[in-house]
Amino acid sequence: MAGIEFDYGQARTLETSLKGKVDEMKAALVRIQTTIEGCRTWWQGGSEEGLIQNFSNTKEEIGKGLDRWLNDYATLINKYANWRAEREQCLKERMGRA
């Protein structure tokens, strides 16, 4: 059975990269909201506010979901890193007894 390879440094680099991409997505959502709000110039009477509010709510949900996803990734990496550290410590202790 092949061993599991894991590079904690690369995992953290990926996390940083993902955070940057998520920030880009959030910035795109802000730009889209500005575009959506532009409908006020040609759509008047109150019903346009429903569209704007719907997008605002959706943007907020997407942002929270992306943050949750990033947090889950960080938690997963930390759990795996801790498991690896414990495993390596156990192996060192066993080697010391042999």
N, CA, C and O atoms as CSV, one atom per row, in Angstrom:
chain,resi,resn,atom,element,x,y,z
A,1,MET,N,N,0.838,-1.176,0.000
A,1,MET,CA,C,0.000,0.000,0.000
A,1,MET,C,C,0.886,1.243,0.000
A,1,MET,O,O,1.799,1.360,0.818
A,2,ALA,N,N,0.623,2.142,-0.893
A,2,ALA,CA,C,1.418,3.363,-1.001
A,2,ALA,C,C,1.085,4.302,0.147
A,2,ALA,O,O,-0.063,4.372,0.586
A,3,GLY,N,N,2.088,5.022,0.630
A,3,GLY,CA,C,1.881,5.972,1.708
A,3,GLY,C,C,1.214,7.241,1.197
A,3,GLY,O,O,1.219,7.532,0.001
A,4,ILE,N,N,0.658,7.964,2.109
A,4,ILE,CA,C,0.034,9.237,1.776
A,4,ILE,C,C,1.107,10.304,1.792
A,4,ILE,O,O,1.874,10.421,2.748
A,5,GLU,N,N,1.152,11.073,0.734
A,5,GLU,CA,C,2.083,12.194,0.685
A,5,GLU,C,C,1.305,13.466,0.952
A,5,GLU,O,O,0.194,13.645,0.454
A,6,PHE,N,N,1.895,14.343,1.739
A,6,PHE,CA,C,1.228,15.585,2.088
A,6,PHE,C,C,2.288,16.634,2.354
A,6,PHE,O,O,3.240,16.383,3.092
A,7,ASP,N,N,2.133,17.791,1.768
A,7,ASP,CA,C,3.057,18.900,1.977
A,7,ASP,C,C,2.279,20.048,2.613
A,7,ASP,O,O,1.493,20.723,1.948
A,8,TYR,N,N,2.505,20.259,3.892
A,8,TYR,CA,C,1.770,21.277,4.639
A,8,TYR,C,C,2.001,22.665,4.042
A,8,TYR,O,O,1.070,23.467,3.967
A,9,GLY,N,N,3.218,22.949,3.623
A,9,GLY,CA,C,3.529,24.249,3.017
A,9,GLY,C,C,2.717,24.482,1.753
A,9,GLY,O,O,2.184,25.571,1.541
A,10,GLN,N,N,2.626,23.463,0.919
A,10,GLN,CA,C,1.842,23.606,-0.306
A,10,GLN,C,C,0.353,23.721,0.011
A,10,GLN,O,O,-0.375,24.424,-0.690
A,11,ALA,N,N,-0.098,23.047,1.047
A,11,ALA,CA,C,-1.493,23.162,1.457
A,11,ALA,C,C,-1.802,24.590,1.888
A,11,ALA,O,O,-2.860,25.127,1.559
A,12,ARG,N,N,-0.888,25.199,2.616
A,12,ARG,CA,C,-1.071,26.596,3.039
A,12,ARG,C,C,-0.985,27.550,1.845
A,12,ARG,O,O,-1.714,28.540,1.784
A,13,THR,N,N,-0.100,27.253,0.906
A,13,THR,CA,C,-0.019,28.071,-0.306
A,13,THR,C,C,-1.331,27.999,-1.076
A,13,THR,O,O,-1.822,29.011,-1.577
A,14,LEU,N,N,-1.895,26.796,-1.166
A,14,LEU,CA,C,-3.187,26.633,-1.826
A,14,LEU,C,C,-4.257,27.425,-1.083
A,14,LEU,O,O,-5.098,28.072,-1.707
A,15,GLU,N,N,-4.231,27.376,0.226
A,15,GLU,CA,C,-5.213,28.115,1.019
A,15,GLU,C,C,-5.131,29.612,0.726
A,15,GLU,O,O,-6.158,30.270,0.562
A,16,THR,N,N,-3.926,30.147,0.661
A,16,THR,CA,C,-3.734,31.562,0.351
A,16,THR,C,C,-4.246,31.886,-1.048
A,16,THR,O,O,-4.898,32.909,-1.260
A,17,SER,N,N,-3.948,31.013,-1.988
A,17,SER,CA,C,-4.417,31.204,-3.363
A,17,SER,C,C,-5.939,31.172,-3.425
A,17,SER,O,O,-6.555,32.004,-4.092
A,18,LEU,N,N,-6.546,30.209,-2.728
A,18,LEU,CA,C,-8.005,30.106,-2.705
A,18,LEU,C,C,-8.627,31.350,-2.084
A,18,LEU,O,O,-9.641,31.848,-2.573
A,19,LYS,N,N,-8.024,31.856,-1.007
A,19,LYS,CA,C,-8.528,33.066,-0.364
A,19,LYS,C,C,-8.502,34.219,-1.354
A,19,LYS,O,O,-9.451,35.001,-1.417
A,20,GLY,N,N,-7.441,34.334,-2.119
A,20,GLY,CA,C,-7.355,35.389,-3.125
A,20,GLY,C,C,-8.436,35.250,-4.185
A,20,GLY,O,O,-9.046,36.238,-4.592
A,21,LYS,N,N,-8.671,34.024,-4.628
A,21,LYS,CA,C,-9.711,33.777,-5.635
A,21,LYS,C,C,-11.097,34.093,-5.077
A,21,LYS,O,O,-11.938,34.654,-5.780
A,22,VAL,N,N,-11.333,33.733,-3.821
A,22,VAL,CA,C,-12.617,34.028,-3.189
A,22,VAL,C,C,-12.797,35.545,-3.079
A,22,VAL,O,O,-13.887,36.062,-3.321
A,23,ASP,N,N,-11.734,36.251,-2.716
A,23,ASP,CA,C,-11.808,37.712,-2.647
A,23,ASP,C,C,-12.140,38.294,-4.019
A,23,ASP,O,O,-12.904,39.255,-4.115
A,24,GLU,N,N,-11.569,37.717,-5.087
A,24,GLU,CA,C,-11.885,38.161,-6.449
A,24,GLU,C,C,-13.358,37.923,-6.762
A,24,GLU,O,O,-14.008,38.771,-7.373
A,25,MET,N,N,-13.888,36.770,-6.345
A,25,MET,CA,C,-15.302,36.475,-6.587
A,25,MET,C,C,-16.200,37.457,-5.844
A,25,MET,O,O,-17.208,37.918,-6.381
A,26,LYS,N,N,-15.828,37.772,-4.609
A,26,LYS,CA,C,-16.627,38.724,-3.839
A,26,LYS,C,C,-16.590,40.107,-4.479
A,26,LYS,O,O,-17.604,40.803,-4.509
A,27,ALA,N,N,-15.435,40.508,-4.989
A,27,ALA,CA,C,-15.331,41.797,-5.677
A,27,ALA,C,C,-16.181,41.801,-6.945
A,27,ALA,O,O,-16.797,42.813,-7.279
A,28,ALA,N,N,-16.215,40.681,-7.645
A,28,ALA,CA,C,-17.061,40.573,-8.842
A,28,ALA,C,C,-18.533,40.708,-8.457
A,28,ALA,O,O,-19.305,41.344,-9.175
A,29,LEU,N,N,-18.921,40.126,-7.350
A,29,LEU,CA,C,-20.310,40.242,-6.887
A,29,LEU,C,C,-20.667,41.692,-6.570
A,29,LEU,O,O,-21.787,42.128,-6.836
A,30,VAL,N,N,-19.730,42.432,-6.010
A,30,VAL,CA,C,-19.966,43.850,-5.728
A,30,VAL,C,C,-20.156,44.605,-7.047
A,30,VAL,O,O,-21.038,45.456,-7.155
A,31,ARG,N,N,-19.333,44.294,-8.041
A,31,ARG,CA,C,-19.478,44.942,-9.351
A,31,ARG,C,C,-20.826,44.592,-9.990
A,31,ARG,O,O,-21.475,45.446,-10.594
A,32,ILE,N,N,-21.234,43.344,-9.852
A,32,ILE,CA,C,-22.530,42.926,-10.398
A,32,ILE,C,C,-23.655,43.663,-9.688
A,32,ILE,O,O,-24.621,44.084,-10.325
A,33,GLN,N,N,-23.536,43.822,-8.374
A,33,GLN,CA,C,-24.577,44.537,-7.639
A,33,GLN,C,C,-24.691,45.969,-8.142
A,33,GLN,O,O,-25.797,46.491,-8.281
A,34,THR,N,N,-23.561,46.606,-8.415
A,34,THR,CA,C,-23.590,47.962,-8.958
A,34,THR,C,C,-24.333,47.988,-10.296
A,34,THR,O,O,-25.111,48.902,-10.565
A,35,THR,N,N,-24.086,46.986,-11.120
A,35,THR,CA,C,-24.790,46.877,-12.402
A,35,THR,C,C,-26.286,46.694,-12.186
A,35,THR,O,O,-27.100,47.341,-12.845
A,36,ILE,N,N,-26.645,45.804,-11.254
A,36,ILE,CA,C,-28.055,45.538,-10.947
A,36,ILE,C,C,-28.736,46.821,-10.463
A,36,ILE,O,O,-29.845,47.146,-10.887
A,37,GLU,N,N,-28.062,47.536,-9.578
A,37,GLU,CA,C,-28.646,48.769,-9.039
A,37,GLU,C,C,-28.835,49.826,-10.119
A,37,GLU,O,O,-29.641,50.744,-9.963
A,38,GLY,N,N,-28.095,49.697,-11.211
A,38,GLY,CA,C,-28.250,50.620,-12.339
A,38,GLY,C,C,-29.617,50.537,-12.997
A,38,GLY,O,O,-29.990,51.426,-13.762
A,39,CYS,N,N,-30.367,49.483,-12.709
A,39,CYS,CA,C,-31.698,49.355,-13.309
A,39,CYS,C,C,-32.634,50.459,-12.823
A,39,CYS,O,O,-33.676,50.705,-13.432
A,40,ARG,N,N,-32.269,51.114,-11.742
A,40,ARG,CA,C,-33.113,52.189,-11.218
A,40,ARG,C,C,-33.282,53.330,-12.228
A,40,ARG,O,O,-34.253,54.083,-12.165
A,41,THR,N,N,-32.331,53.450,-13.156
A,41,THR,CA,C,-32.418,54.531,-14.140
A,41,THR,C,C,-33.494,54.273,-15.183
A,41,THR,O,O,-34.010,55.219,-15.778
A,42,TRP,N,N,-33.843,53.016,-15.419
A,42,TRP,CA,C,-34.835,52.704,-16.448
A,42,TRP,C,C,-36.033,51.907,-15.933
A,42,TRP,O,O,-36.991,51.672,-16.668
A,43,TRP,N,N,-35.972,51.491,-14.659
A,43,TRP,CA,C,-37.069,50.703,-14.071
A,43,TRP,C,C,-37.481,51.403,-12.790
A,43,TRP,O,O,-36.750,51.384,-11.800
A,44,GLN,N,N,-38.637,52.011,-12.811
A,44,GLN,CA,C,-39.088,52.764,-11.644
A,44,GLN,C,C,-40.512,52.369,-11.293
A,44,GLN,O,O,-41.292,51.937,-12.141
A,45,GLY,N,N,-40.818,52.528,-10.034
A,45,GLY,CA,C,-42.154,52.210,-9.571
A,45,GLY,C,C,-42.133,51.347,-8.320
A,45,GLY,O,O,-43.181,51.086,-7.729
A,46,GLY,N,N,-40.978,50.911,-7.919
A,46,GLY,CA,C,-40.854,50.134,-6.688
A,46,GLY,C,C,-40.524,48.672,-6.883
A,46,GLY,O,O,-39.835,48.075,-6.056
A,47,SER,N,N,-41.015,48.078,-7.984
A,47,SER,CA,C,-40.766,46.644,-8.165
A,47,SER,C,C,-39.301,46.339,-8.468
A,47,SER,O,O,-38.843,45.213,-8.274
A,48,GLU,N,N,-38.576,47.337,-8.939
A,48,GLU,CA,C,-37.143,47.126,-9.195
A,48,GLU,C,C,-36.391,46.824,-7.901
A,48,GLU,O,O,-35.356,46.158,-7.916
A,49,GLU,N,N,-36.913,47.312,-6.797
A,49,GLU,CA,C,-36.262,47.079,-5.505
A,49,GLU,C,C,-36.265,45.597,-5.142
A,49,GLU,O,O,-35.363,45.126,-4.450
A,50,GLY,N,N,-37.262,44.870,-5.601
A,50,GLY,CA,C,-37.302,43.424,-5.355
A,50,GLY,C,C,-36.134,42.731,-6.015
A,50,GLY,O,O,-35.500,41.863,-5.416
A,51,LEU,N,N,-35.845,43.112,-7.252
A,51,LEU,CA,C,-34.698,42.537,-7.966
A,51,LEU,C,C,-33.400,42.870,-7.245
A,51,LEU,O,O,-32.546,42.005,-7.053
A,52,ILE,N,N,-33.263,44.113,-6.853
A,52,ILE,CA,C,-32.036,44.572,-6.190
A,52,ILE,C,C,-31.861,43.856,-4.850
A,52,ILE,O,O,-30.771,43.385,-4.526
A,53,GLN,N,N,-32.935,43.781,-4.085
A,53,GLN,CA,C,-32.859,43.117,-2.773
A,53,GLN,C,C,-32.576,41.629,-2.932
A,53,GLN,O,O,-31.814,41.051,-2.156
A,54,ASN,N,N,-33.187,41.012,-3.935
A,54,ASN,CA,C,-32.947,39.586,-4.181
A,54,ASN,C,C,-31.474,39.340,-4.467
A,54,ASN,O,O,-30.887,38.404,-3.925
A,55,PHE,N,N,-30.869,40.171,-5.314
A,55,PHE,CA,C,-29.452,39.978,-5.605
A,55,PHE,C,C,-28.601,40.250,-4.370
A,55,PHE,O,O,-27.635,39.532,-4.111
A,56,SER,N,N,-28.950,41.269,-3.617
A,56,SER,CA,C,-28.194,41.589,-2.406
A,56,SER,C,C,-28.197,40.413,-1.436
A,56,SER,O,O,-27.167,40.069,-0.856
A,57,ASN,N,N,-29.372,39.800,-1.266
A,57,ASN,CA,C,-29.481,38.630,-0.385
A,57,ASN,C,C,-28.660,37.464,-0.932
A,57,ASN,O,O,-27.968,36.774,-0.183
A,58,THR,N,N,-28.744,37.255,-2.232
A,58,THR,CA,C,-27.993,36.164,-2.867
A,58,THR,C,C,-26.493,36.387,-2.715
A,58,THR,O,O,-25.746,35.458,-2.409
A,59,LYS,N,N,-26.060,37.625,-2.931
A,59,LYS,CA,C,-24.638,37.972,-2.795
A,59,LYS,C,C,-24.152,37.668,-1.381
A,59,LYS,O,O,-23.060,37.131,-1.192
A,60,GLU,N,N,-24.970,38.015,-0.394
A,60,GLU,CA,C,-24.602,37.758,1.000
A,60,GLU,C,C,-24.499,36.255,1.279
A,60,GLU,O,O,-23.560,35.804,1.933
A,61,GLU,N,N,-25.468,35.488,0.781
A,61,GLU,CA,C,-25.438,34.038,0.965
A,61,GLU,C,C,-24.210,33.417,0.303
A,61,GLU,O,O,-23.566,32.537,0.874
A,62,ILE,N,N,-23.895,33.877,-0.890
A,62,ILE,CA,C,-22.718,33.350,-1.601
A,62,ILE,C,C,-21.453,33.672,-0.816
A,62,ILE,O,O,-20.584,32.814,-0.658
A,63,GLY,N,N,-21.345,34.903,-0.325
A,63,GLY,CA,C,-20.171,35.295,0.459
A,63,GLY,C,C,-20.009,34.441,1.706
A,63,GLY,O,O,-18.904,34.001,2.023
A,64,LYS,N,N,-21.104,34.209,2.410
A,64,LYS,CA,C,-21.048,33.369,3.616
A,64,LYS,C,C,-20.660,31.936,3.254
A,64,LYS,O,O,-19.876,31.299,3.957
A,65,GLY,N,N,-21.214,31.441,2.158
A,65,GLY,CA,C,-20.887,30.082,1.724
A,65,GLY,C,C,-19.421,29.937,1.372
A,65,GLY,O,O,-18.786,28.944,1.724
A,66,LEU,N,N,-18.883,30.927,0.677
A,66,LEU,CA,C,-17.465,30.882,0.317
A,66,LEU,C,C,-16.582,30.948,1.563
A,66,LEU,O,O,-15.574,30.246,1.651
A,67,ASP,N,N,-16.958,31.786,2.518
A,67,ASP,CA,C,-16.195,31.868,3.771
A,67,ASP,C,C,-16.236,30.548,4.530
A,67,ASP,O,O,-15.222,30.097,5.064
A,68,ARG,N,N,-17.420,29.929,4.574
A,68,ARG,CA,C,-17.557,28.622,5.237
A,68,ARG,C,C,-16.663,27.593,4.558
A,68,ARG,O,O,-15.994,26.804,5.225
A,69,TRP,N,N,-16.658,27.606,3.240
A,69,TRP,CA,C,-15.851,26.660,2.472
A,69,TRP,C,C,-14.367,26.850,2.785
A,69,TRP,O,O,-13.651,25.870,2.995
A,70,LEU,N,N,-13.899,28.097,2.819
A,70,LEU,CA,C,-12.499,28.355,3.157
A,70,LEU,C,C,-12.173,27.899,4.572
A,70,LEU,O,O,-11.116,27.316,4.814
A,71,ASN,N,N,-13.074,28.162,5.496
A,71,ASN,CA,C,-12.857,27.728,6.883
A,71,ASN,C,C,-12.817,26.204,6.985
A,71,ASN,O,O,-12.009,25.646,7.726
A,72,ASP,N,N,-13.691,25.539,6.238
A,72,ASP,CA,C,-13.684,24.079,6.233
A,72,ASP,C,C,-12.364,23.537,5.684
A,72,ASP,O,O,-11.829,22.555,6.199
A,73,TYR,N,N,-11.845,24.179,4.645
A,73,TYR,CA,C,-10.561,23.764,4.076
A,73,TYR,C,C,-9.459,23.909,5.123
A,73,TYR,O,O,-8.670,22.988,5.336
A,74,ALA,N,N,-9.411,25.069,5.772
A,74,ALA,CA,C,-8.377,25.307,6.788
A,74,ALA,C,C,-8.494,24.300,7.925
A,74,ALA,O,O,-7.482,23.799,8.415
A,75,THR,N,N,-9.708,24.003,8.344
A,75,THR,CA,C,-9.920,23.020,9.405
A,75,THR,C,C,-9.431,21.647,8.973
A,75,THR,O,O,-8.762,20.954,9.740
A,76,LEU,N,N,-9.757,21.256,7.769
A,76,LEU,CA,C,-9.317,19.968,7.242
A,76,LEU,C,C,-7.795,19.875,7.215
A,76,LEU,O,O,-7.225,18.867,7.634
A,77,ILE,N,N,-7.147,20.904,6.731
A,77,ILE,CA,C,-5.684,20.911,6.653
A,77,ILE,C,C,-5.086,20.831,8.059
A,77,ILE,O,O,-4.139,20.080,8.289
A,78,ASN,N,N,-5.633,21.596,8.988
A,78,ASN,CA,C,-5.111,21.567,10.360
A,78,ASN,C,C,-5.306,20.205,11.008
A,78,ASN,O,O,-4.411,19.709,11.692
A,79,LYS,N,N,-6.470,19.598,10.797
A,79,LYS,CA,C,-6.711,18.262,11.359
A,79,LYS,C,C,-5.713,17.255,10.782
A,79,LYS,O,O,-5.146,16.441,11.510
A,80,TYR,N,N,-5.511,17.321,9.480
A,80,TYR,CA,C,-4.594,16.381,8.853
A,80,TYR,C,C,-3.163,16.625,9.329
A,80,TYR,O,O,-2.426,15.680,9.609
A,81,ALA,N,N,-2.779,17.889,9.419
A,81,ALA,CA,C,-1.422,18.204,9.890
A,81,ALA,C,C,-1.224,17.716,11.324
A,81,ALA,O,O,-0.167,17.177,11.653
A,82,ASN,N,N,-2.225,17.899,12.173
A,82,ASN,CA,C,-2.131,17.423,13.559
A,82,ASN,C,C,-2.049,15.902,13.603
A,82,ASN,O,O,-1.265,15.339,14.367
A,83,TRP,N,N,-2.855,15.244,12.787
A,83,TRP,CA,C,-2.818,13.782,12.724
A,83,TRP,C,C,-1.435,13.302,12.301
A,83,TRP,O,O,-0.881,12.367,12.879
A,84,ARG,N,N,-0.888,13.961,11.277
A,84,ARG,CA,C,0.449,13.578,10.805
A,84,ARG,C,C,1.496,13.773,11.901
A,84,ARG,O,O,2.360,12.919,12.097
A,85,ALA,N,N,1.417,14.885,12.606
A,85,ALA,CA,C,2.382,15.166,13.666
A,85,ALA,C,C,2.279,14.112,14.776
A,85,ALA,O,O,3.295,13.633,15.279
A,86,GLU,N,N,1.053,13.758,15.152
A,86,GLU,CA,C,0.854,12.728,16.171
A,86,GLU,C,C,1.394,11.382,15.683
A,86,GLU,O,O,2.036,10.652,16.439
A,87,ARG,N,N,1.137,11.070,14.451
A,87,ARG,CA,C,1.601,9.804,13.872
A,87,ARG,C,C,3.133,9.742,13.860
A,87,ARG,O,O,3.732,8.732,14.228
A,88,GLU,N,N,3.740,10.832,13.433
A,88,GLU,CA,C,5.207,10.874,13.406
A,88,GLU,C,C,5.784,10.772,14.811
A,88,GLU,O,O,6.812,10.125,15.013
A,89,GLN,N,N,5.135,11.401,15.783
A,89,GLN,CA,C,5.605,11.324,17.164
A,89,GLN,C,C,5.518,9.888,17.683
A,89,GLN,O,O,6.429,9.408,18.358
A,90,CYS,N,N,4.413,9.209,17.362
A,90,CYS,CA,C,4.255,7.807,17.775
A,90,CYS,C,C,5.345,6.942,17.147
A,90,CYS,O,O,5.917,6.081,17.816
A,91,LEU,N,N,5.629,7.165,15.882
A,91,LEU,CA,C,6.674,6.391,15.202
A,91,LEU,C,C,8.039,6.635,15.848
A,91,LEU,O,O,8.813,5.695,16.024
A,92,LYS,N,N,8.340,7.885,16.203
A,92,LYS,CA,C,9.606,8.205,16.856
A,92,LYS,C,C,9.703,7.506,18.209
A,92,LYS,O,O,10.752,6.981,18.582
A,93,GLU,N,N,8.582,7.513,18.935
A,93,GLU,CA,C,8.582,6.860,20.240
A,93,GLU,C,C,8.788,5.358,20.100
A,93,GLU,O,O,9.520,4.757,20.887
A,94,ARG,N,N,8.155,4.752,19.114
A,94,ARG,CA,C,8.313,3.315,18.896
A,94,ARG,C,C,9.750,2.995,18.483
A,94,ARG,O,O,10.317,1.994,18.920
A,95,MET,N,N,10.327,3.834,17.653
A,95,MET,CA,C,11.709,3.602,17.209
A,95,MET,C,C,12.661,3.736,18.392
A,95,MET,O,O,13.670,3.035,18.462
A,96,GLY,N,N,12.342,4.630,19.316
A,96,GLY,CA,C,13.181,4.818,20.480
A,96,GLY,C,C,13.136,3.632,21.423
A,96,GLY,O,O,14.097,3.377,22.149
A,97,ARG,N,N,12.028,2.905,21.420
A,97,ARG,CA,C,11.877,1.726,22.280
A,97,ARG,C,C,12.498,0.485,21.671
A,97,ARG,O,O,12.836,-0.460,22.385
A,98,ALA,N,N,12.647,0.483,20.365
A,98,ALA,CA,C,13.134,-0.732,19.698
A,98,ALA,C,C,14.601,-0.973,19.898
A,98,ALA,O,O,15.140,-1.957,19.393
